[in-house]
Amino acid sequence: MRTPFTLLLLLLVSACTGPADPGPAEPGLPAGPPGPGVLRVLAGSELTDMGDVLEEAAAATGVRVEFTFTGTLEGTEALAEGAVDGKYDAVWFSSNRYPAGVPEAARRLGAQVEVMSSPVVLGLTGSKARELGWTDRRLGWGEIAEAAGRRAFSYGMTDPSASNSGFSALVGVASALAGAGAAVDAAQIDAVTPELKGFFSAQALSAGSSGWLWQAYQRRATGEDPGGKVDGLINYESVLLSVDSVRAPPEEFTVVYPSDGVVTADYPFTLLADAGDDARDAHRRLTDHLRTPDVQRRIMETTHRRPVVPGVALSDAFAQHDLVELPFPVAQTAVDALLAAYFDEIRRPSRTLYVLDTSGSMAGDRIASLRSALIGLTGADDSLTGRYRRFRSREEVTMLPFSTTPGEPRTFTLPEGDPTAALAGIAAYAGGLREGGGTAIYDSLSRAYEVMGPLVAADPDRFTSIVLMTDGENTDGSGLAEFEASFGSVPARLRGVPVFTVLFGEGSDDELTRVAALTGGKVFDARAVDLGGVFREIRGYQ
């Protein structure tokens, strides 16, 4: 039987070719039975790299950590809704800044102990850094934004509604450009929106996690994705240093530390307010151990994160020792304003084509779940993740239902400003989906590329993706082998479009995994969780 900690070690083994990306786990499920010496922890997925350190800590302290992984936003929602109550002893995210700004979540946070830190910075290929003259001098976010605005370089970044590194980058750039001595507010965000548009015009990759972002970057760097090379990544310093030291990128990164400041993840290991005495004792013993100088050095060597204990010197791997910390918005109104501006005005808009199984096997609860999941993306879902992962102004959304054959595609373009009418149109369309017939998965996926072709040609400057959802095996038309054989003939501008496959019902795990791998996408499993939650999770990758 695989214990949660065994799973952690397996994930570490699988991470040898790139940052680990286990994906969010269901926050409502306990990580393991409570007991003396066991801490059940809801954590950010990047903590997979702490496996060796925590194994050693268990031997030294008798405290074993049982992780369940989730995203920061999903974890905050679990806290706010009480889904953690009685099921976890602690949470361990890269930062508590976001949950601390949500009152219902903040009241469940107890004692917090910082264990390590990592700033969010810009990593560029060495050749691009030399071309820009950024290898031997300090520069601020303003100069970086100016170069990005004229497309002097391109970069990838995680979605700020899905990943703390993406949100920290957004906060850092906005705060620096606003010249805010205090935390940036809604009025300042509005004032610097033109400069932010320039900065984010150079964003060439978006992702819901650092692991998938790295995989997408590699595909571009090696030419497997013909969409063109990307010059760098905005991410945690630890990720960029890890990439250079153990993951053999096509070209070594130069880390750029903006002189006017960064936002740093401080990794607070946080007891829940209702944790029992056993958990409190285990938390104290473990955090005391993790903050000893020898273990701090071990963490630095293993994870490339900075020590937080005074007197533990930084290694030579860290080019910049003294960093300016930018203020972080505490008010939920400022967070909402910043994310709304990013999605509705600032970043490049997205285009998504949904290939939706409406075969006879979808009858009953399954077709109802599909309708509900799509309608939730129009704004009907008022949950925390629903608010940030809905369809946005300027988006282009195409629905392609299929059964025995592909259906008729329907494209909705959401206007800038007020997309209410278009959202109502999507909701009405979703509510009208009806089931019946067979299952032509691969004929329908091929048809999706045909539909996507003229849309991409007419407006190529969008983040573009395909979502394929099916609840069964392919029964009609061409099969997977035929699709794979014909994929090479897909136009180059479309071969780089990732297909995010959704397992539902009796869908084939093996086949949908192969489709995702072939196209540079990712598999999402909705067989045991809410389909709407999976659709919201996918939104973080679009």
Backbone torsions as a table, in degrees:
resi	resn	phi	psi	omega
1	MET	NA	136.5	179.7
2	ARG	-90.3	119.3	175.1
3	THR	-78.5	165.1	176.6
4	PRO	-56.9	-33.8	-179.8
5	PHE	-74.3	-31.7	173.4
6	THR	-62.1	-41.3	176.5
7	LEU	-58.5	-41.5	178.0
8	LEU	-57.6	-44.8	-178.8
9	LEU	-67.5	-36.5	176.5
10	LEU	-63.3	-38.1	178.9
11	LEU	-66.4	-36.4	177.6
12	LEU	-64.3	-40.0	177.1
13	VAL	-62.4	-42.6	-178.7
14	SER	-69.6	-15.4	-177.2
15	ALA	-83.1	2.1	-175.5
16	CYS	-63.3	-23.1	-179.8
17	THR	-99.7	2.4	179.4
18	GLY	171.0	165.3	179.7
19	PRO	-54.3	141.2	-177.3
20	ALA	-63.3	142.3	-178.3
21	ASP	-141.3	68.0	-176.9
22	PRO	-70.8	-18.6	-179.0
23	GLY	83.4	157.5	-179.2
24	PRO	-63.5	141.2	171.2
25	ALA	-96.7	165.1	179.2
26	GLU	-67.8	113.3	-173.9
27	PRO	-62.6	-24.3	-176.2
28	GLY	-77.3	-8.5	-176.8
29	LEU	-94.8	130.7	178.2
30	PRO	-67.7	146.1	-179.7
31	ALA	-74.7	-20.2	179.9
32	GLY	171.6	172.2	-178.7
33	PRO	-68.8	141.6	178.9
34	PRO	-71.9	162.8	177.5
35	GLY	167.2	164.1	178.3
36	PRO	-56.9	134.7	178.0
37	GLY	80.2	7.0	178.0
38	VAL	-121.2	130.0	174.1
39	LEU	-116.5	118.6	176.3
40	ARG	-89.9	114.9	-167.6
41	VAL	-122.4	126.2	169.9
42	LEU	-89.0	120.7	-166.1
43	ALA	-139.9	159.9	171.4
44	GLY	-70.3	142.5	-172.7
45	SER	-65.0	-20.2	-179.1
46	GLU	-67.5	-13.6	-179.2
47	LEU	-76.4	2.7	171.4
48	THR	-56.4	-27.6	-177.7
49	ASP	-76.6	-0.4	177.5
50	MET	-91.4	7.9	-173.9
51	GLY	-56.1	-50.7	-178.1
52	ASP	-63.6	-43.0	-179.3
53	VAL	-62.1	-42.0	-178.0
54	LEU	-74.0	-30.4	172.7
55	GLU	-61.5	-46.1	179.8
56	GLU	-65.7	-37.6	179.1
57	ALA	-65.7	-37.5	178.6
58	ALA	-62.7	-40.2	178.6
59	ALA	-66.5	-35.0	-176.1
60	ALA	-82.6	-31.4	-172.0
61	THR	-115.6	-15.4	-174.6
62	GLY	78.6	8.3	-178.5
63	VAL	-104.2	121.3	179.4
64	ARG	-107.7	133.3	179.5
65	VAL	-98.1	129.9	173.2
66	GLU	-113.3	109.1	-174.5
67	PHE	-88.9	144.0	157.7
68	THR	-124.3	127.8	-172.7
69	PHE	-95.9	144.7	179.4
70	THR	-157.2	171.0	173.2
71	GLY	-84.5	160.8	-178.2
72	THR	-60.7	-44.8	-178.8
73	LEU	-66.5	-44.0	177.8
74	GLU	-63.9	-38.1	177.5
75	GLY	-65.5	-40.3	176.5
76	THR	-62.0	-41.2	178.8
77	GLU	-64.7	-40.3	177.3
78	ALA	-61.9	-39.8	175.9
79	LEU	-63.4	-49.1	-175.6
80	ALA	-63.0	-35.6	-177.3
81	GLU	-88.1	-3.0	179.9
82	GLY	79.9	12.8	-179.2
83	ALA	-69.3	-14.2	179.2
84	VAL	-89.7	-15.0	-170.9
85	ASP	-61.6	121.9	178.2
86	GLY	77.3	-4.8	-176.2
87	LYS	-110.3	-21.0	178.4
88	TYR	-132.8	156.0	176.9
89	ASP	-101.9	-25.3	-173.6
90	ALA	-156.5	162.8	170.8
91	VAL	-124.8	151.2	-178.9
92	TRP	-144.3	90.6	177.9
93	PHE	-105.0	168.8	177.6
94	SER	-65.8	-23.8	177.4
95	SER	-157.8	149.1	173.8
96	ASN	-99.3	8.5	-175.3
97	ARG	-61.6	-40.1	-178.3
98	TYR	-71.7	-53.2	178.4
99	PRO	-60.3	-30.0	178.8
100	ALA	-65.9	-21.6	179.1
101	GLY	-88.3	-4.1	178.0
102	VAL	-109.0	107.3	-170.6
103	PRO	-51.9	-43.2	-177.7
104	GLU	-65.2	-30.2	177.0
105	ALA	-80.9	-42.6	-175.0
106	ALA	-59.8	-35.5	-176.4
107	ARG	-70.8	-12.7	178.0
108	ARG	-94.1	-1.8	179.5
109	LEU	-88.3	130.9	178.1
110	GLY	-108.2	-137.6	-176.6
111	ALA	-62.7	136.0	-177.0
112	GLN	-122.8	134.3	178.6
113	VAL	-129.4	119.2	177.0
114	GLU	-72.7	135.8	-175.6
115	VAL	-113.7	-31.2	-175.6
116	MET	-165.4	174.5	179.5
117	SER	-149.4	158.6	176.0
118	SER	-157.7	122.4	178.0
119	PRO	-77.4	155.2	173.9
120	VAL	-91.9	120.6	-172.6
121	VAL	-137.5	179.1	179.5
122	LEU	-104.4	128.6	173.4
123	GLY	-112.5	126.1	178.7
124	LEU	-118.7	151.2	172.3
125	THR	-58.7	149.2	-178.2
126	GLY	-57.3	-39.7	-178.5
127	SER	-65.7	-39.7	180.0
128	LYS	-70.5	-40.4	178.1
129	ALA	-61.3	-40.4	178.1
130	ARG	-67.7	-40.9	179.1
131	GLU	-59.6	-38.7	-179.4
132	LEU	-83.3	-9.5	-178.0
133	GLY	74.0	32.9	-174.9
134	TRP	-108.1	18.5	-174.9
135	THR	-91.1	-22.5	-172.5
136	ASP	-133.7	26.9	176.7
137	ARG	-151.5	160.8	177.9
138	ARG	-89.3	145.6	176.5
139	LEU	-146.2	158.5	-176.4
140	GLY	-99.7	173.6	178.8
141	TRP	-60.9	-31.1	-180.0
142	GLY	-61.6	-46.2	178.4
143	GLU	-66.8	-38.2	176.9
144	ILE	-62.8	-44.1	-179.7
145	ALA	-64.4	-38.1	179.8
146	GLU	-63.6	-43.2	178.9
147	ALA	-66.4	-38.4	177.9
148	ALA	-65.1	-39.1	-178.7
149	GLY	-63.0	-29.0	176.7
150	ARG	-99.2	16.4	176.3
151	ARG	56.6	38.3	176.5
152	ALA	-72.9	-18.5	174.0
153	PHE	-153.5	164.4	177.1
154	SER	-127.2	159.6	-177.4
155	TYR	-153.6	163.8	172.4
156	GLY	-112.2	150.4	-179.2
157	MET	-151.3	148.5	176.7
158	THR	-75.5	156.3	-179.8
159	ASP	-66.0	126.2	-176.6
160	PRO	-68.5	-13.5	174.3
161	SER	-89.6	-8.5	-176.4
162	ALA	-114.0	-24.3	-170.6
163	SER	-139.5	137.0	179.8
164	ASN	-64.1	-33.1	-179.8
165	SER	-64.8	-40.4	177.6
166	GLY	-66.2	-42.7	-179.9
167	PHE	-67.5	-39.7	177.9
168	SER	-62.7	-39.1	177.0
169	ALA	-63.3	-43.9	179.1
170	LEU	-61.8	-44.8	177.8
171	VAL	-62.4	-44.7	-177.8
172	GLY	-62.0	-47.1	-179.6
173	VAL	-64.7	-45.4	-178.7
174	ALA	-63.3	-44.1	-179.1
175	SER	-64.7	-43.8	-178.9
176	ALA	-66.1	-44.1	-179.5
177	LEU	-67.4	-31.9	178.9
178	ALA	-77.8	-13.6	-176.7
179	GLY	62.9	32.3	-173.9
180	ALA	-74.7	121.9	173.4
181	GLY	-75.7	-25.8	175.2
182	ALA	-115.7	-177.0	-178.7
183	ALA	-59.7	138.2	-178.0
184	VAL	-63.1	142.2	179.2
185	ASP	-118.4	178.5	-173.9
186	ALA	-59.8	-40.0	-178.7
187	ALA	-65.8	-40.9	178.8
188	GLN	-66.9	-36.9	177.3
189	ILE	-60.2	-43.7	179.4
190	ASP	-62.2	-38.4	-176.7
191	ALA	-68.4	-32.8	-176.6
192	VAL	-100.7	9.2	-179.0
193	THR	-56.8	-41.7	178.0
194	PRO	-58.8	-42.9	179.1
195	GLU	-67.5	-38.0	177.9
196	LEU	-64.8	-36.6	176.4
197	LYS	-60.1	-42.6	178.3
198	GLY	-62.6	-44.9	-179.0
199	PHE	-61.5	-47.1	-174.7
200	PHE	-82.1	-5.8	173.0
201	SER	-66.3	-21.2	179.7
202	ALA	-88.3	-1.3	178.5
203	GLN	-73.9	117.3	-176.0
204	ALA	-105.3	-16.1	179.1
205	LEU	-135.5	140.2	173.6
206	SER	-128.8	148.9	-177.2
207	ALA	-156.1	157.5	178.3
208	GLY	-88.0	-6.7	-179.8
209	SER	-154.7	156.4	179.0
210	SER	-65.2	-33.8	-179.7
211	GLY	-63.0	-48.7	-179.5
212	TRP	-69.9	-33.3	176.8
213	LEU	-60.4	-43.6	179.3
214	TRP	-63.7	-41.7	178.8
215	GLN	-62.1	-42.6	178.8
216	ALA	-65.1	-38.9	177.4
217	TYR	-62.0	-44.1	178.9
218	GLN	-61.2	-41.9	179.8
219	ARG	-61.0	-39.0	177.3
220	ARG	-69.2	-42.5	-175.2
221	ALA	-65.4	-35.0	-177.6
222	THR	-90.4	-7.3	-178.9
223	GLY	85.5	0.2	176.4
224	GLU	-62.0	-36.5	169.9
225	ASP	-100.0	115.9	-175.1
226	PRO	-78.7	15.2	-177.5
227	GLY	-74.4	-3.7	179.4
228	GLY	104.2	145.8	-178.1
229	LYS	-67.8	150.3	176.5
230	VAL	-110.4	138.4	-171.1
231	ASP	-81.7	-17.5	-177.7
232	GLY	-176.7	-173.4	-178.8
233	LEU	-136.9	144.8	165.9
234	ILE	-101.4	119.6	-175.7
235	ASN	-164.4	-177.5	175.0
236	TYR	-61.4	142.5	173.4
237	GLU	-52.7	-39.5	-178.6
238	SER	-61.5	-38.4	178.7
239	VAL	-66.3	-45.5	-178.2
240	LEU	-65.1	-40.1	178.0
241	LEU	-70.2	-35.4	178.0
242	SER	-65.5	-41.1	179.2
243	VAL	-58.8	-45.8	-177.7
244	ASP	-69.2	-33.8	-171.3
245	SER	-87.2	-33.1	-173.5
246	VAL	-129.2	-5.1	-171.7
247	ARG	-118.5	8.6	170.0
248	ALA	46.1	68.0	177.4
249	PRO	-68.9	160.9	177.4
250	PRO	-56.9	-30.9	177.6
251	GLU	-146.8	137.6	-175.6
252	GLU	-64.0	144.2	178.9
253	PHE	-85.6	144.4	164.0
254	THR	-106.1	124.2	-178.3
255	VAL	-87.9	127.6	-180.0
256	VAL	-104.6	120.4	180.0
257	TYR	-104.6	103.1	-177.7
258	PRO	-58.6	132.5	-174.3
259	SER	-69.3	-24.2	-177.9
260	ASP	-89.7	1.7	169.1
261	GLY	130.1	165.1	-179.8
262	VAL	-139.2	168.6	169.5
263	VAL	-109.6	129.9	-172.7
264	THR	-111.8	135.5	171.6
265	ALA	-81.4	130.9	-175.4
266	ASP	-112.0	2.9	171.8
267	TYR	45.1	61.8	178.8
268	PRO	-77.1	119.8	175.3
269	PHE	-80.4	110.1	-163.4
270	THR	-117.7	118.1	172.1
271	LEU	-66.9	146.5	170.0
272	LEU	-79.2	149.1	-173.7
273	ALA	-60.2	-29.3	-177.8
274	ASP	-97.4	14.4	-179.6
275	ALA	-62.6	144.1	-179.2
276	GLY	-80.1	177.5	-175.8
277	ASP	-63.5	-39.3	179.0
278	ASP	-61.1	-43.6	-179.8
279	ALA	-66.7	-39.0	179.7
280	ARG	-63.1	-42.4	179.0
281	ASP	-65.9	-42.8	179.3
282	ALA	-64.1	-41.0	178.6
283	HIS	-61.6	-44.4	-179.7
284	ARG	-63.0	-46.6	-178.4
285	ARG	-63.1	-43.3	-177.1
286	LEU	-69.2	-46.1	-177.9
287	THR	-68.4	-34.5	174.8
288	ASP	-60.0	-42.9	179.6
289	HIS	-65.1	-44.2	-176.4
290	LEU	-66.7	-20.1	-178.8
291	ARG	-98.3	5.7	174.0
292	THR	-71.4	148.8	-175.3
293	PRO	-54.7	-42.9	-178.4
294	ASP	-63.9	-41.0	-179.2
295	VAL	-72.5	-35.3	175.6
296	GLN	-60.2	-40.9	176.7
297	ARG	-67.0	-37.4	178.1
298	ARG	-63.9	-42.1	176.9
299	ILE	-61.5	-43.5	-179.8
300	MET	-61.1	-43.4	-179.9
301	GLU	-68.3	-38.5	-173.0
302	THR	-81.3	-41.9	-172.0
303	THR	-110.7	-10.8	-177.4
304	HIS	64.7	24.7	171.7
305	ARG	-96.2	157.7	-174.3
306	ARG	-82.9	145.0	174.9
307	PRO	-70.4	152.8	179.7
308	VAL	-114.0	-0.8	-179.0
309	VAL	-93.9	126.1	178.7
310	PRO	-56.5	141.3	177.7
311	GLY	95.5	-11.0	176.2
312	VAL	-93.8	110.3	-173.0
313	ALA	-76.0	146.2	174.5
314	LEU	-70.1	144.5	176.8
315	SER	-77.2	172.3	-178.5
316	ASP	-68.9	-12.9	179.7
317	ALA	-66.2	-21.5	-177.1
318	PHE	-95.4	105.4	-173.8
319	ALA	-68.5	-34.0	-177.2
320	GLN	-116.2	121.0	-176.0
321	HIS	-92.4	-48.8	-175.3
322	ASP	-97.7	117.6	-177.8
323	LEU	-120.0	145.1	174.9
324	VAL	-84.7	130.5	179.8
325	GLU	-96.2	123.2	179.3
326	LEU	-81.6	146.6	179.7
327	PRO	-68.6	145.7	-176.3
328	PHE	-111.2	134.3	-179.5
329	PRO	-65.4	131.5	179.4
330	VAL	-95.8	-36.7	-176.0
331	ALA	-69.0	134.3	178.6
332	GLN	-61.5	-30.6	179.7
333	THR	-63.1	-38.5	179.3
334	ALA	-69.9	-39.9	177.3
335	VAL	-61.2	-46.8	179.3
336	ASP	-60.7	-43.1	-178.3
337	ALA	-64.8	-39.7	-178.2
338	LEU	-68.2	-44.2	179.5
339	LEU	-68.4	-39.6	178.6
340	ALA	-62.8	-43.2	179.3
341	ALA	-64.1	-40.5	-179.5
342	TYR	-60.4	-51.2	-175.0
343	PHE	-76.9	-37.0	-173.0
344	ASP	-88.4	-23.0	-173.0
345	GLU	-131.5	-38.3	-163.1
346	ILE	-89.5	-56.4	-172.0
347	ARG	-77.4	163.2	174.9
348	ARG	-60.2	136.9	-178.3
349	PRO	-71.5	164.8	-176.9
350	SER	-108.9	163.3	175.0
351	ARG	-135.5	126.3	179.8
352	THR	-131.8	133.8	174.3
353	LEU	-112.4	119.0	-179.1
354	TYR	-96.3	117.6	175.7
355	VAL	-98.9	108.4	-164.1
356	LEU	-116.8	122.8	178.5
357	ASP	-71.7	118.1	174.7
358	THR	-123.1	32.0	-179.3
359	SER	-69.5	173.1	-177.1
360	GLY	-60.1	-30.0	180.0
361	SER	-68.0	-11.1	178.4
362	MET	-83.0	2.2	-176.5
363	ALA	-59.6	150.2	174.9
364	GLY	83.0	-130.5	-175.0
365	ASP	-64.3	-28.9	-175.5
366	ARG	-68.6	-47.8	179.5
367	ILE	-67.6	-31.9	176.6
368	ALA	-65.1	-39.5	177.7
369	SER	-65.0	-39.5	178.3
370	LEU	-64.0	-46.8	178.5
371	ARG	-59.2	-46.5	-178.0
372	SER	-62.6	-40.9	-179.2
373	ALA	-62.7	-43.0	-179.6
374	LEU	-70.7	-41.7	179.0
375	ILE	-64.0	-34.6	177.2
376	GLY	-59.3	-33.4	-179.7
377	LEU	-73.0	-11.3	178.8
378	THR	-87.4	0.0	179.5
379	GLY	114.9	-3.2	179.8
380	ALA	-71.6	-24.3	179.1
381	ASP	-87.0	111.8	-177.1
382	ASP	-99.9	17.9	174.7
383	SER	-69.2	169.8	-179.0
384	LEU	-59.6	-49.0	178.7
385	THR	-69.1	-33.4	179.0
386	GLY	-62.8	-36.2	-179.8
387	ARG	-65.2	-36.9	-174.9
388	TYR	-94.5	-14.8	-175.0
389	ARG	-113.0	23.2	178.8
390	ARG	-84.6	170.0	172.3
391	PHE	-62.9	143.8	-172.2
392	ARG	-122.0	164.6	174.0
393	SER	-54.0	142.8	175.3
394	ARG	79.5	-2.2	180.0
395	GLU	-75.8	158.2	173.3
396	GLU	-122.6	121.2	-174.8
397	VAL	-124.3	124.7	178.0
398	THR	-117.8	132.7	176.0
399	MET	-106.4	128.9	176.9
400	LEU	-129.2	89.8	177.1
401	PRO	-74.0	154.5	177.2
402	PHE	-147.7	154.3	171.1
403	SER	-141.6	-108.8	177.8
404	THR	-66.2	-30.9	176.1
405	THR	-139.6	164.1	174.9
406	PRO	-62.3	142.3	176.6
407	GLY	-85.8	-167.0	178.9
408	GLU	-86.3	127.0	179.0
409	PRO	-72.6	150.4	177.2
410	ARG	-135.4	120.8	-177.8
411	THR	-105.7	133.6	176.8
412	PHE	-117.7	126.4	175.7
413	THR	-109.8	119.1	-177.0
414	LEU	-87.1	121.6	-177.0
415	PRO	-72.8	157.5	174.7
416	GLU	-70.6	142.6	178.5
417	GLY	101.8	-87.3	-176.5
418	ASP	-124.0	99.1	-178.5
419	PRO	-91.8	17.5	-172.0
420	THR	-54.7	-46.3	-177.0
421	ALA	-64.5	-42.2	179.6
422	ALA	-65.9	-39.3	177.8
423	LEU	-63.4	-39.5	177.4
424	ALA	-63.8	-36.3	178.1
425	GLY	-64.7	-41.5	177.6
426	ILE	-64.3	-43.4	-179.8
427	ALA	-61.9	-42.2	178.9
428	ALA	-64.8	-41.3	178.7
429	TYR	-61.7	-48.4	-179.2
430	ALA	-60.8	-41.0	179.8
431	GLY	-65.0	-20.7	-178.8
432	GLY	-94.0	0.9	179.6
433	LEU	-63.7	134.8	-179.1
434	ARG	-127.9	147.2	-177.7
435	GLU	-97.6	158.4	176.5
436	GLY	152.5	146.5	176.3
437	GLY	95.5	-169.4	-176.8
438	GLY	-89.4	-157.6	-172.3
439	THR	-135.9	98.2	180.0
440	ALA	-104.2	77.7	-173.4
441	ILE	-65.7	-50.0	-168.0
442	TYR	-83.4	-31.0	169.9
443	ASP	-61.7	-37.5	-178.0
444	SER	-73.5	-37.3	176.8
445	LEU	-66.8	-39.6	175.8
446	SER	-63.1	-39.6	177.4
447	ARG	-63.5	-33.9	178.8
448	ALA	-60.2	-40.7	178.1
449	TYR	-66.4	-36.1	177.2
450	GLU	-63.8	-43.0	179.4
451	VAL	-66.4	-39.2	-176.3
452	MET	-68.8	-30.0	-174.3
453	GLY	-50.8	-60.3	-179.1
454	PRO	-66.6	-27.7	178.1
455	LEU	-67.0	-43.6	178.9
456	VAL	-68.3	-39.9	179.8
457	ALA	-62.7	-38.7	-178.4
458	ALA	-73.7	-28.3	-176.2
459	ASP	-151.4	81.1	-172.9
460	PRO	-77.2	-13.6	-171.1
461	ASP	-90.7	54.5	178.9
462	ARG	-132.3	152.1	166.5
463	PHE	-73.8	120.0	-170.8
464	THR	-120.6	136.7	178.6
465	SER	-152.4	163.4	175.3
466	ILE	-121.0	137.1	173.7
467	VAL	-113.3	122.2	179.2
468	LEU	-113.1	115.9	179.2
469	MET	-119.1	126.4	177.2
470	THR	-143.5	150.4	-179.6
471	ASP	-109.0	10.1	-175.7
472	GLY	-156.1	-173.9	177.4
473	GLU	-81.2	153.6	175.9
474	ASN	-68.3	126.8	-178.5
475	THR	-120.1	-13.1	-173.9
476	ASP	-136.4	148.7	175.0
477	GLY	74.4	-158.4	-177.0
478	SER	-69.0	160.8	-178.7
479	GLY	-106.9	-176.1	-178.3
480	LEU	-61.0	-43.1	-177.8
481	ALA	-60.0	-39.3	178.5
482	GLU	-68.2	-39.2	177.7
483	PHE	-63.6	-45.1	-179.7
484	GLU	-62.5	-39.2	-179.3
485	ALA	-66.8	-32.7	-176.5
486	SER	-89.6	-9.0	-173.4
487	PHE	-62.5	-33.1	-179.9
488	GLY	-63.2	-21.2	179.1
489	SER	-88.6	-4.0	174.8
490	VAL	-65.8	136.4	179.7
491	PRO	-52.8	143.9	-174.4
492	ALA	-54.6	-39.4	-176.9
493	ARG	-66.2	-16.0	179.9
494	LEU	-103.1	-21.6	-178.5
495	ARG	-65.0	-23.0	178.1
496	GLY	-85.0	1.1	179.2
497	VAL	-78.2	117.6	-178.9
498	PRO	-72.6	144.6	173.8
499	VAL	-107.7	116.8	176.2
500	PHE	-93.4	112.1	-174.8
501	THR	-96.3	141.5	-176.6
502	VAL	-118.4	115.1	175.0
503	LEU	-78.3	128.1	-176.5
504	PHE	-148.2	138.1	179.0
505	GLY	62.7	-123.7	-178.3
506	GLU	-102.3	23.8	179.2
507	GLY	-56.5	147.7	-176.0
508	SER	-78.9	112.7	178.8
509	ASP	-58.9	-47.5	-177.1
510	ASP	-62.1	-47.0	-175.8
511	GLU	-68.4	-43.3	-178.6
512	LEU	-70.2	-28.8	174.0
513	THR	-66.6	-40.2	178.7
514	ARG	-65.9	-38.5	177.7
515	VAL	-63.7	-45.6	179.9
516	ALA	-62.4	-43.1	-179.5
517	ALA	-65.2	-40.9	-179.0
518	LEU	-62.9	-36.4	-172.6
519	THR	-101.1	-0.8	-178.0
520	GLY	78.5	25.2	179.6
521	GLY	-97.6	-148.8	-175.0
522	LYS	-156.6	147.0	179.2
523	VAL	-94.7	135.8	175.9
524	PHE	-121.9	133.6	-173.6
525	ASP	-104.5	113.0	179.2
526	ALA	-111.1	20.7	-176.9
527	ARG	-76.0	-26.9	-177.1
528	ALA	-124.3	4.3	179.8
529	VAL	-130.9	172.6	-177.8
530	ASP	-65.5	128.4	179.8
531	LEU	-61.7	-36.1	177.9
532	GLY	-61.5	-39.1	177.5
533	GLY	-64.8	-36.8	178.1
534	VAL	-68.2	-42.3	177.1
535	PHE	-61.5	-38.6	177.4
536	ARG	-66.0	-38.9	178.2
537	GLU	-62.6	-42.4	179.4
538	ILE	-60.6	-33.7	179.7
539	ARG	-57.0	-27.6	177.7
540	GLY	-69.0	-11.0	-179.2
541	TYR	-105.7	4.1	-172.2
542	GLN	-109.8	NA	NA
